[in-house]
Amino acid sequence: MVAEWDGRPAAFAQLVERRVTFVYVHPDAARLGIATLLYHHLEDEARIQGLDELVTEASLVARDFFAFLGFEVDGEESVQRQGISLPRTRMRKRLA
C-alpha cells in the first residue's frame, strides 16, 4: 500500500500473511499521521482476512511506533546485513 502526499509517494506499508513487513514514511512527510493511517488500513485488512494477531520485527526507530499501536515485545534479536549487525525487536499484537 502506498500513500501519496502533495502529489508524490510519501509512505508505504506491507502486510504479508500476518506479518507487517514494512512501514516507511519519507522524512518530508513524517509526523503527519500517515504511517498510523496506513497501519490501521493493514489491521482492517487483517481482520477481514480473519487473522487473530499481527507480528513484526521492529527496528530501534520503529519500536515506539509499534508499541503506540498496541504491539507488545516478544523478544530481541539481531540480524546481519552486509556485515553489519542490526538490533530489532520481535513484536506481536492480538486482534480482538
All heavy atoms as an XYZ file, in Angstrom:
771
protein
N       0.835     -1.144      0.000
C       0.000      0.000      0.000
C       0.898      1.231      0.000
O       1.878      1.290      0.715
C      -0.874     -0.052      1.253
C      -1.684      1.131      1.499
S      -2.623      0.985      3.018
C      -2.610     -0.731      3.340
N       0.554      2.199     -0.842
C       1.342      3.424     -0.975
C       0.448      4.627     -0.691
O      -0.686      4.683     -1.163
C       1.945      3.548     -2.397
C       2.698      4.859     -2.564
C       2.860      2.367     -2.696
N       0.967      5.571      0.067
C       0.250      6.816      0.344
C       0.942      7.953     -0.382
O       2.173      8.017     -0.407
C       0.230      7.100      1.842
N       0.149      8.808     -0.957
C       0.695      9.993     -1.618
C       0.425     11.214     -0.748
O      -0.589     11.293     -0.058
C       0.046     10.190     -2.986
C       0.460      9.158     -3.995
C      -0.088      9.457     -5.378
O      -0.825     10.456     -5.546
O       0.220      8.688     -6.294
N       1.343     12.155     -0.813
C       1.188     13.422     -0.122
C       1.729     14.494     -1.037
O       2.841     14.356     -1.566
C       1.940     13.387      1.205
C       1.784     14.632      2.011
C       0.647     15.151      2.530
C       2.825     15.526      2.390
N       0.901     16.295      3.217
C       2.239     16.557      3.143
C       4.195     15.556      2.162
C       2.979     17.617      3.674
C       4.928     16.595      2.688
C       4.317     17.610      3.438
N       0.946     15.494     -1.254
C       1.340     16.584     -2.142
C       1.646     16.062     -3.546
O       2.570     16.527     -4.211
C       2.531     17.332     -1.553
C       2.648     18.765     -2.048
O       1.643     19.295     -2.571
O       3.745     19.337     -1.932
N       0.872     15.034     -3.978
C       1.006     14.503     -5.330
C       2.179     13.565     -5.569
O       2.436     13.166     -6.700
N       2.888     13.200     -4.498
C       4.048     12.302     -4.637
C       3.954     11.165     -3.634
O       3.368     11.336     -2.563
C       5.349     13.069     -4.402
C       5.602     14.173     -5.402
C       6.880     14.871     -5.086
N       6.838     15.318     -3.687
C       7.609     16.254     -3.182
N       8.510     16.825     -3.926
N       7.512     16.613     -1.925
N       4.556     10.007     -3.961
C       4.593      8.921     -2.969
C       5.302      9.409     -1.706
O       6.373     10.011     -1.781
C       5.392      7.822     -3.654
C       5.306      8.126     -5.107
C       5.202      9.622     -5.213
N       4.664      9.177     -0.569
C       5.216      9.661      0.688
C       5.461      8.547      1.695
O       6.271      8.701      2.600
C       4.278     10.694      1.301
N       4.746      7.416      1.524
C       4.862      6.342      2.511
C       4.372      5.045      1.900
O       3.625      5.054      0.924
C       4.034      6.680      3.749
N       4.832      3.939      2.488
C       4.299      2.646      2.081
C       4.274      1.714      3.273
O       4.984      1.902      4.259
C       5.095      2.032      0.909
C       6.533      1.726      1.200
C       6.904      0.497      1.727
C       7.528      2.650      0.921
C       8.225      0.199      1.978
C       8.857      2.365      1.166
C       9.210      1.133      1.696
N       3.402      0.713      3.177
C       3.277     -0.304      4.220
C       2.889     -1.609      3.544
O       2.258     -1.604      2.487
C       2.219      0.100      5.240
N       3.280     -2.729      4.164
C       3.007     -4.033      3.563
C       2.649     -5.050      4.637
O       3.281     -5.109      5.697
C       4.219     -4.517      2.779
C       3.990     -5.817      2.052
C       5.190     -6.220      1.207
O       6.307     -5.776      1.419
N       4.947     -7.061      0.235
N       1.624     -5.836      4.336
C       1.216     -6.946      5.188
C       1.366     -8.224      4.380
O       0.804     -8.342      3.292
C      -0.248     -6.772      5.620
C      -0.852     -7.882      6.465
C      -0.168     -7.948      7.831
C      -2.352     -7.662      6.631
N       2.161     -9.169      4.878
C       2.346    -10.467      4.238
C       1.897    -11.511      5.246
O       2.530    -11.684      6.289
C       3.813    -10.699      3.822
C       3.983    -12.090      3.235
C       4.277     -9.623      2.846
N       0.787    -12.158      4.913
C       0.129    -13.082      5.830
C      -0.189    -12.340      7.116
O      -0.965    -11.407      7.087
C       0.957    -14.349      6.018
C       1.109    -15.123      4.713
C       1.988    -16.349      4.822
O       2.463    -16.665      5.926
O       2.185    -16.992      3.784
N       0.438    -12.649      8.226
C       0.155    -11.950      9.491
C       1.286    -11.013      9.891
O       1.293    -10.443     10.976
C      -0.112    -12.959     10.604
C       1.080    -13.820     10.935
C       0.720    -14.886     11.964
N       1.908    -15.601     12.347
C       2.514    -15.505     13.520
N       2.011    -14.732     14.444
N       3.602    -16.198     13.782
N       2.253    -10.831      8.996
C       3.455    -10.047      9.302
C       3.408     -8.668      8.652
O       3.251     -8.545      7.447
C       4.682    -10.810      8.813
C       6.005    -10.158      9.162
C       7.170    -11.044      8.779
N       7.046    -12.398      9.285
C       7.272    -12.775     10.548
N       7.637    -11.887     11.431
N       7.123    -14.034     10.913
N       3.558     -7.643      9.482
C       3.742     -6.283      8.968
C       5.223     -6.197      8.601
O       6.092     -6.187      9.472
C       3.357     -5.219     10.020
C       3.591     -3.818      9.469
C       1.915     -5.402     10.461
N       5.506     -6.208      7.304
C       6.895     -6.293      6.860
C       7.528     -4.924      6.631
O       8.737     -4.790      6.772
C       7.014     -7.124      5.575
O       6.190     -6.547      4.565
C       6.603     -8.563      5.820
N       6.730     -3.939      6.260
C       7.268     -2.598      6.017
C       6.279     -1.541      6.462
O       5.082     -1.660      6.219
C       7.520     -2.346      4.524
C       8.591     -3.185      3.922
C       8.263     -4.219      3.068
C       9.931     -2.943      4.191
C       9.238     -5.003      2.489
C      10.912     -3.722      3.624
C      10.568     -4.751      2.767
N       6.772     -0.520      7.098
C       6.065      0.741      7.282
C       7.157      1.798      7.159
O       8.053      1.864      7.994
C       5.360      0.860      8.643
C       4.722      2.241      8.787
C       4.311     -0.229      8.820
N       7.096      2.572      6.092
C       8.126      3.579      5.844
C       7.456      4.881      5.430
O       6.528      4.873      4.619
C       9.086      3.139      4.744
C      10.043      4.237      4.355
C      11.176      4.497      5.117
C       9.787      5.050      3.254
C      12.035      5.533      4.786
C      10.654      6.081      2.915
C      11.768      6.324      3.687
O      12.603      7.350      3.367
N       7.933      5.986      5.982
C       7.451      7.312      5.619
C       8.652      8.168      5.239
O       9.649      8.209      5.968
C       6.679      7.977      6.783
C       6.252      9.385      6.423
C       5.482      7.134      7.178
N       8.545      8.850      4.112
C       9.606      9.767      3.692
C       9.754     10.853      4.760
O       8.752     11.329      5.303
C       9.242     10.395      2.338
C      10.359     11.185      1.754
N      10.641     12.463      2.149
C      11.270     10.850      0.812
C      11.675     12.916      1.475
N      12.083     11.948      0.653
N      10.984     11.257      5.079
C      11.194     12.260      6.127
C      10.398     13.552      5.917
O       9.965     14.178      6.887
C      12.703     12.527      6.079
C      13.283     11.251      5.536
C      12.256     10.734      4.556
N      10.185     13.959      4.674
C       9.421     15.190      4.416
C       7.950     15.057      4.810
O       7.255     16.063      4.960
C       9.498     15.587      2.940
C      10.891     16.032      2.524
O      11.730     16.318      3.418
O      11.150     16.101      1.309
N       7.468     13.822      4.954
C       6.066     13.578      5.307
C       5.922     12.994      6.711
O       4.848     12.535      7.088
C       5.434     12.642      4.281
N       6.994     13.023      7.480
C       6.975     12.448      8.830
C       6.119     13.281      9.774
O       5.937     14.484      9.576
C       8.401     12.349      9.373
N       5.586     12.612     10.790
C       4.830     13.242     11.877
C       3.507     13.840     11.418
O       2.987     14.758     12.043
C       5.674     14.302     12.597
C       7.078     13.897     12.998
C       7.205     12.842     14.019
N       6.486     13.148     15.250
C       6.300     12.267     16.210
N       6.768     11.055     16.089
N       5.646     12.590     17.286
N       2.954     13.318     10.319
C       1.657     13.782      9.822
C       0.549     12.757     10.049
O      -0.597     12.990      9.671
C       1.743     14.106      8.323
C       2.702     15.222      7.927
C       2.789     15.331      6.414
C       2.259     16.547      8.541
N       0.895     11.598     10.629
C      -0.086     10.552     10.869
C      -0.272      9.585      9.714
O      -1.136      8.714      9.764
N       0.548      9.719      8.682
C       0.405      8.863      7.506
C       0.689      7.408      7.846
O      -0.055      6.511      7.446
C       1.306      9.353      6.355
C       0.848     10.743      5.902
C       1.288      8.376      5.188
C       1.785     11.412      4.928
N       1.745      7.143      8.592
C       2.085      5.759      8.954
C       0.970      5.135      9.784
O       0.624      3.960      9.589
C       3.405      5.709      9.712
N       0.385      5.900     10.681
C      -0.705      5.382     11.509
C      -1.912      5.026     10.645
O      -2.522      3.969     10.823
C      -1.092      6.406     12.586
O       0.067      6.676     13.383
C      -2.200      5.873     13.485
N      -2.251      5.895      9.700
C      -3.361      5.601      8.798
C      -3.097      4.357      7.969
O      -3.982      3.510      7.810
C      -3.629      6.796      7.887
C      -4.229      8.021      8.554
C      -4.251      9.190      7.577
C      -5.617      7.726      9.076
N      -1.887      4.233      7.439
C      -1.536      3.039      6.665
C      -1.639      1.790      7.536
O      -2.184      0.768      7.111
C      -0.133      3.154      6.076
C       0.040      4.096      4.904
C       1.515      4.200      4.541
C      -0.771      3.640      3.709
N      -1.103      1.868      8.757
C      -1.160      0.709      9.640
C      -2.610      0.303      9.909
O      -2.952     -0.874      9.861
C      -0.427      0.942     10.967
C      -0.778     -0.163     11.910
C      -0.191     -1.419     11.759
C      -1.794     -0.012     12.842
C      -0.590     -2.486     12.552
C      -2.196     -1.073     13.637
C      -1.588     -2.301     13.477
O      -1.999     -3.357     14.249
N      -3.468      1.258     10.208
C      -4.868      0.930     10.507
C      -5.543      0.262      9.305
O      -6.366     -0.641      9.481
C      -5.637      2.153     10.982
C      -5.313      2.533     12.385
N      -5.540      1.709     13.460
C      -4.756      3.650     12.894
C      -5.146      2.296     14.572
N      -4.658      3.480     14.250
N      -5.172      0.672      8.121
C      -5.696      0.007      6.925
C      -5.214     -1.451      6.877
O      -5.992     -2.357      6.580
C      -5.284      0.755      5.656
C      -5.881      0.187      4.429
N      -7.186      0.397      4.066
C      -5.355     -0.625      3.481
C      -7.445     -0.251      2.945
N      -6.347     -0.875      2.569
N      -3.931     -1.679      7.193
C      -3.406     -3.052      7.228
C      -4.131     -3.875      8.284
O      -4.476     -5.041      8.050
C      -1.906     -3.061      7.519
C      -0.963     -2.487      6.480
C       0.479     -2.627      6.962
C      -1.147     -3.128      5.127
N      -4.351     -3.287      9.453
C      -5.037     -4.019     10.517
C      -6.468     -4.356     10.102
O      -6.952     -5.461     10.352
C      -5.029     -3.224     11.815
C      -5.598     -4.013     12.980
C      -5.467     -3.313     14.308
O      -4.328     -2.919     14.659
O      -6.499     -3.164     14.982
N      -7.150     -3.411      9.461
C      -8.503     -3.698      8.963
C      -8.473     -4.862      7.974
O      -9.326     -5.751      8.028
C      -9.107     -2.471      8.292
C      -9.488     -1.378      9.266
O      -9.561     -1.652     10.490
O      -9.701     -0.239      8.806
N      -7.499     -4.867      7.097
C      -7.365     -5.949      6.123
C      -7.115     -7.281      6.826
O      -7.681     -8.314      6.460
C      -6.227     -5.658      5.141
C      -6.023     -6.724      4.097
C      -7.221     -6.948      3.183
O      -7.995     -6.002      2.945
O      -7.398     -8.088      2.717
N      -6.282     -7.268      7.860
C      -6.012     -8.493      8.623
C      -7.290     -9.022      9.270
O      -7.550    -10.233      9.256
C      -4.952     -8.214      9.686
N      -8.099     -8.147      9.805
C      -9.365     -8.561     10.422
C     -10.308     -9.156      9.375
O     -10.960    -10.165      9.631
C     -10.021     -7.388     11.132
C      -9.279     -6.937     12.367
C      -9.941     -5.689     12.970
N      -9.118     -5.083     13.971
C      -8.983     -5.491     15.224
N      -9.622     -6.560     15.630
N      -8.202     -4.855     16.068
N     -10.373     -8.524      8.209
C     -11.204     -9.040      7.116
C     -10.757    -10.450      6.737
O     -11.579    -11.319      6.454
C     -11.157     -8.091      5.902
C     -11.913     -6.798      6.214
C     -11.722     -8.752      4.647
C     -11.680     -5.678      5.222
N      -9.438    -10.686      6.764
C      -8.889    -11.999      6.438
C      -9.087    -13.006      7.572
O      -8.756    -14.177      7.425
C      -7.405    -11.890      6.113
C      -7.094    -11.137      4.848
C      -5.605    -10.996      4.627
O      -4.788    -11.750      5.161
N      -5.215    -10.020      3.824
N      -9.578    -12.552      8.706
C      -9.811    -13.450      9.835
C      -8.582    -13.725     10.681
O      -8.569    -14.676     11.465
N      -7.564    -12.904     10.570
C      -6.354    -13.107     11.366
C      -6.607    -12.732     12.814
O      -7.360    -11.798     13.105
C      -5.204    -12.268     10.798
C      -4.792    -12.586      9.366
C      -3.702    -11.631      8.907
C      -4.329    -14.023      9.246
N      -5.969    -13.456     13.736
C      -6.166    -13.165     15.147
C      -4.983    -12.434     15.777
O      -5.038    -12.047     16.939
C      -6.480    -14.429     15.936
C      -5.372    -15.460     15.875
O      -4.376    -15.249     15.152
O      -5.484    -16.493     16.552
N      -3.892    -12.257     15.021
C      -2.757    -11.491     15.523
C      -1.920    -10.977     14.365
O      -1.986    -11.486     13.247
C      -1.889    -12.319     16.469
C      -1.024    -13.337     15.787
C      -0.039    -14.017     16.732
O       0.039    -13.665     17.926
O       0.663    -14.907     16.260
N      -1.127     -9.952     14.665
C      -0.133     -9.436     13.737
C       1.216     -9.485     14.423
O       1.305     -9.359     15.654
C      -0.449     -7.993     13.338
C      -1.697     -7.785     12.492
C      -1.966     -6.299     12.290
C      -1.569     -8.496     11.154
N       2.256     -9.678     13.641
C       3.623     -9.689     14.172
C       4.479     -8.778     13.305
O       4.141     -8.468     12.162
C       4.221    -11.119     14.204
C       3.424    -12.013     15.127
C       4.313    -11.712     12.820
N       5.600     -8.352     13.871
C       6.566     -7.559     13.121
C       7.928     -7.691     13.778
O       8.040     -8.139     14.924
C       6.140     -6.072     13.040
O       6.926     -5.405     12.044
C       6.283     -5.368     14.376
N       8.949     -7.328     13.056
C      10.297     -7.193     13.599
C      10.638     -5.724     13.468
O      10.962     -5.247     12.371
C      11.322     -8.054     12.852
C      11.150     -9.543     13.065
C      10.108    -10.169     12.141
O       9.831     -9.602     11.066
O       9.561    -11.218     12.511
N      10.556     -4.994     14.557
C      10.704     -3.544     14.541
C      12.152     -3.126     14.753
O      12.827     -3.642     15.645
C       9.827     -2.919     15.620
N      12.577     -2.163     13.951
C      13.888     -1.549     14.161
C      13.836     -0.720     15.444
O      12.758     -0.478     16.013
C      14.236     -0.648     12.983
O      13.372      0.474     12.957
N      14.989     -0.242     15.881
C      15.016      0.616     17.061
C      14.173      1.863     16.839
O      13.493      2.337     17.748
C      16.457      1.001     17.407
C      17.374     -0.141     17.846
C      18.782      0.371     18.090
C      16.832     -0.839     19.074
N      14.185      2.386     15.634
C      13.413      3.585     15.302
C      11.917      3.296     15.338
O      11.122      4.115     15.790
C      13.830      4.134     13.922
C      12.923      5.258     13.472
C      15.279      4.583     13.946
N      11.507      2.115     14.874
C      10.082      1.784     14.740
C       9.466      1.182     15.997
O       8.239      1.115     16.101
C       9.897      0.816     13.576
N      10.272      0.785     16.947
C       9.753      0.090     18.129
C       8.690      0.905     18.868
O       7.616      0.395     19.205
C      10.898     -0.271     19.062
C      10.450     -0.984     20.303
C      11.612     -1.326     21.200
N      11.114     -1.785     22.478
C      11.760     -2.588     23.280
N      12.938     -3.036     22.936
N      11.243     -2.956     24.423
N       8.936      2.168     19.122
C       7.970      3.000     19.843
C       6.679      3.180     19.043
O       5.592      3.240     19.618
C       8.572      4.360     20.191
C       9.618      4.278     21.289
O       9.680      3.251     21.992
O      10.379      5.256     21.441
N       6.802      3.277     17.722
C       5.620      3.402     16.871
C       4.722      2.180     17.030
O       3.519      2.316     17.259
C       6.047      3.572     15.403
C       4.912      3.486     14.429
C       3.993      4.511     14.315
C       4.772      2.374     13.617
C       2.940      4.439     13.413
C       3.729      2.288     12.699
C       2.805      3.324     12.601
N       5.304      0.998     16.953
C       4.504     -0.215     17.093
C       3.958     -0.374     18.508
O       2.832     -0.844     18.704
C       5.292     -1.443     16.648
C       5.374     -1.574     15.162
C       6.538     -1.244     14.483
C       4.291     -2.005     14.415
C       6.612     -1.348     13.102
C       4.345     -2.115     13.039
C       5.509     -1.786     12.378
N       4.714      0.031     19.520
C       4.211     -0.010     20.895
C       3.002      0.924     21.031
O       2.000      0.570     21.660
C       5.311      0.374     21.876
N       3.060      2.095     20.425
C       1.949      3.045     20.427
C       0.692      2.416     19.814
O      -0.426      2.684     20.253
C       2.360      4.296     19.653
C       1.239      5.223     19.321
C       0.685      6.047     20.300
C       0.733      5.288     18.039
C      -0.363      6.909     19.989
C      -0.312      6.144     17.715
C      -0.858      6.956     18.697
N       0.881      1.550     18.827
C      -0.236      0.896     18.149
C      -0.760     -0.328     18.903
O      -1.711     -0.962     18.452
C       0.180      0.482     16.737
C       0.495      1.635     15.792
C       1.146      1.117     14.524
C      -0.752      2.440     15.478
N      -0.135     -0.666     20.030
C      -0.620     -1.777     20.836
C       0.173     -3.065     20.714
O      -0.215     -4.082     21.275
N       1.294     -3.040     20.002
C       2.139     -4.226     19.901
C       2.914     -4.402     21.200
O       3.277     -3.426     21.863
C       3.136     -4.081     18.747
C       2.557     -4.363     17.390
C       1.715     -3.458     16.775
C       2.868     -5.540     16.721
C       1.188     -3.705     15.517
C       2.341     -5.804     15.465
C       1.505     -4.881     14.860
N       3.171     -5.657     21.552
C       3.952     -5.982     22.740
C       5.236     -6.681     22.334
O       5.278     -7.419     21.345
C       3.133     -6.883     23.670
C       1.898     -6.200     24.193
C       1.069     -7.090     25.098
O       1.380     -8.293     25.231
O       0.114     -6.560     25.678
N       6.270     -6.474     23.109
C       7.579     -7.074     22.829
C       7.502     -8.579     23.021
O       6.979     -9.072     24.024
C       8.659     -6.461     23.748
C       9.986     -7.207     23.598
C       8.821     -4.978     23.444
N       8.036     -9.302     22.053
C       8.065    -10.767     22.085
C       9.503    -11.278     22.131
O       9.728    -12.465     22.218
C       7.335    -11.312     20.851
C       7.048    -12.797     20.948
O       6.757    -13.270     22.054
O       7.126    -13.462     19.907
N      10.475    -10.384     22.034
C      11.875    -10.783     22.111
C      12.768     -9.829     21.348
O      12.313     -9.023     20.536
N      14.042     -9.920     21.641
C      15.051     -9.108     20.972
C      15.914    -10.012     20.112
O      16.120    -11.176     20.446
C      15.933     -8.392     22.006
C      15.188     -7.568     23.027
C      14.581     -6.299     22.459
O      15.118     -5.791     21.450
O      13.578     -5.836     23.011
N      16.397     -9.474     19.007
C      17.297    -10.242     18.148
C      18.170     -9.282     17.365
O      17.990     -8.060     17.426
C      16.504    -11.152     17.204
C      15.588    -10.418     16.257
C      14.688    -11.369     15.467
O      14.457    -12.502     15.920
O      14.227    -10.958     14.407
N      19.091     -9.842     16.636
C      19.975     -9.060     15.793
C      20.095     -9.779     14.453
O      20.162    -11.011     14.411
C      21.352     -8.948     16.461
O      22.202     -8.153     15.684
N      20.081     -9.021     13.373
C      20.242     -9.597     12.038
C      21.468     -8.978     11.390
O      21.862     -7.858     11.711
C      18.995     -9.373     11.154
C      17.813    -10.139     11.713
C      18.669     -7.903     11.012
N      22.062     -9.717     10.479
C      23.238     -9.241      9.761
C      22.834     -8.774      8.369
O      22.157     -9.497      7.644
C      24.274    -10.373      9.628
C      24.846    -10.850     10.940
C      25.792     -9.834     11.547
O      26.569     -9.202     10.856
N      25.701     -9.663     12.857
N      23.241     -7.569      8.001
C      23.020     -7.035      6.661
C      24.344     -6.461      6.174
O      24.829     -5.487      6.739
C      21.942     -5.942      6.648
C      20.567     -6.413      7.074
C      19.938     -7.328      6.013
N      18.562     -7.654      6.330
C      18.174     -8.784      6.884
N      19.048     -9.708      7.207
N      16.897     -9.010      7.128
N      24.905     -7.109      5.166
C      26.188     -6.691      4.581
C      27.256     -6.512      5.652
O      28.003     -5.538      5.674
C      26.010     -5.417      3.762
C      25.083     -5.607      2.581
C      24.902     -4.360      1.764
O      25.308     -3.267      2.140
N      24.278     -4.517      0.605
N      27.309     -7.477      6.570
C      28.332     -7.488      7.607
C      28.062     -6.573      8.787
O      28.889     -6.457      9.684
N      26.912     -5.940      8.815
C      26.566     -5.032      9.907
C      25.460     -5.680     10.737
O      24.465     -6.161     10.195
C      26.099     -3.668      9.365
C      27.235     -3.008      8.577
C      25.632     -2.767     10.497
C      26.813     -1.761      7.846
N      25.652     -5.673     12.040
C      24.666     -6.234     12.951
C      23.623     -5.167     13.280
O      23.958     -4.074     13.738
C      25.356     -6.706     14.228
O      24.414     -7.243     15.110
N      22.344     -5.500     13.024
C      21.254     -4.564     13.286
C      20.317     -5.147     14.345
O      19.712     -6.191     14.128
C      20.461     -4.306     12.001
C      21.252     -3.745     10.827
C      20.400     -3.745      9.572
C      21.728     -2.345     11.150
N      20.187     -4.478     15.476
C      19.255     -4.973     16.502
C      17.819     -4.695     16.076
O      17.529     -3.704     15.401
C      19.627     -4.161     17.743
C      20.241     -2.913     17.215
C      20.891     -3.278     15.911
N      16.921     -5.584     16.469
C      15.499     -5.370     16.216
C      14.696     -6.085     17.287
O      15.219     -6.937     18.013
C      15.093     -5.806     14.813
C      15.216     -7.282     14.542
C      14.872     -7.589     13.104
N      14.811     -9.026     12.883
C      14.589     -9.590     11.716
N      14.393     -8.832     10.649
N      14.536    -10.900     11.594
N      13.433     -5.735     17.359
C      12.550     -6.267     18.387
C      11.409     -7.024     17.733
O      10.706     -6.468     16.891
C      11.979     -5.123     19.255
O      13.067     -4.373     19.796
C      11.125     -5.663     20.379
N      11.247     -8.289     18.108
C      10.066     -9.045     17.645
C       8.890     -8.571     18.476
O       8.959     -8.499     19.710
C      10.280    -10.549     17.827
C      11.315    -11.139     16.892
C      11.375    -12.658     16.984
N      11.281    -13.192     18.328
C      12.311    -13.337     19.167
N      13.521    -12.997     18.780
N      12.122    -13.835     20.373
N       7.785     -8.246     17.795
C       6.608     -7.734     18.485
C       5.359     -8.392     17.933
O       5.345     -8.852     16.782
C       6.516     -6.209     18.314
C       7.753     -5.481     18.820
S       7.664     -3.691     18.646
C       6.701     -3.283     20.113
N       4.312     -8.444     18.752
C       3.049     -9.030     18.304
C       1.893     -8.264     18.899
O       2.022     -7.642     19.954
C       2.959    -10.513     18.627
C       2.785    -10.896     20.038
C       2.683    -12.417     20.238
N       3.841    -13.113     19.707
C       3.816    -13.959     18.647
N       2.687    -14.241     18.047
N       4.905    -14.544     18.227
N       0.771     -8.328     18.177
C      -0.459     -7.686     18.633
C      -1.612     -8.635     18.401
O      -1.828     -9.104     17.292
C      -0.708     -6.380     17.878
C      -1.974     -5.673     18.298
C      -2.172     -4.397     17.525
C      -3.455     -3.693     17.977
N      -3.641     -2.425     17.253
N      -2.363     -8.917     19.463
C      -3.572     -9.731     19.359
C      -4.684     -8.866     18.792
O      -4.846     -7.714     19.222
C      -3.995    -10.263     20.730
C      -3.070    -11.291     21.305
C      -3.072    -12.442     20.472
N      -3.100    -13.722     21.113
C      -3.109    -14.809     20.395
N      -3.155    -14.755     19.096
N      -3.087    -15.971     20.957
N      -5.424     -9.400     17.861
C      -6.576     -8.703     17.309
C      -7.829     -9.278     17.933
O      -8.019    -10.478     17.964
C      -6.626     -8.873     15.782
C      -5.388     -8.404     15.021
C      -5.558     -8.676     13.545
C      -5.114     -6.929     15.286
N      -8.675     -8.415     18.458
C      -9.901     -8.876     19.141
C     -10.981     -9.189     18.128
O     -11.045     -8.713     17.058
C     -10.396     -7.811     20.106
